[in-house]
């Protein structure tokens, strides 16, 4: 069995892990995902999912004991980490003694993270994008790879109001509003604005010329036919929308450690 540790509030970690599993042709029945995401319903039901609230991950002793129990119970042979090298709260700092293969999916992080946290040793470091400073990591082997971050979309058909712009951003609401303001600045022909989100946007739901689509994957028809696409620069959506770059407008947002500004600078 392979244990995947995916910590994060959005859909990025969940989508990236499932893409990794599919890229490696790993049977879903051989996978366990340990996560805190409230979007766990987007994980394939064929994958065993262990959900814990944030308080669990903040308790490093409880986390470590539980990790050992999972390894023994499910005969875990490999741990794949899709969070920061030492965890979000430092919960992975002291797991060098765990006798199994350890793999880290590495993304662009701010240097401030490494000043605060030590870095455990990984057997494999999967370098997923340009701009990752390897000197901060402790690893045996670095592999430059690209997990296929295909956008998980819906083929549901809706009656489209053309011409139109398309905003995709899961949360938080204040960032969705910033993307909306950006889209409004580009309006020249009264373009309708579709917003794909997981937020409650009561003010925009009743706004003339706006359609809010909540709690569903992006619609393929809107992606294909939009005059302009507006997104942030989170890892998954950033790379999953590469084919739409010609009409895409980015707004990087500040994150505690994930560096969306550097991602945009180096990859556009």
Secondary structure, DSSP 4 states (H G I P E B T S, - for coil): -EEEEE--SSSHHHHHHHHHHHHTT--GGGEEEEE--TTGGGS-TTSEEEE--HHHHH-HHHHHHHHHHHHHHHT--EEEEES-TT-SSSTTTT-TTS-SEEEEEE--B-HHHHHHS---EEEEEEE-STT--GGG-EEEEEEE--------EE-------SSEEEEE--S-HHHHHHHHHHHHHH-SS--EEEEEESS--HHHHTSTTEEEEESSPEEHHHHHH-SEEEE---HHHHHHTGGGGGGEEE---B-SSBBHHHHHHHH-
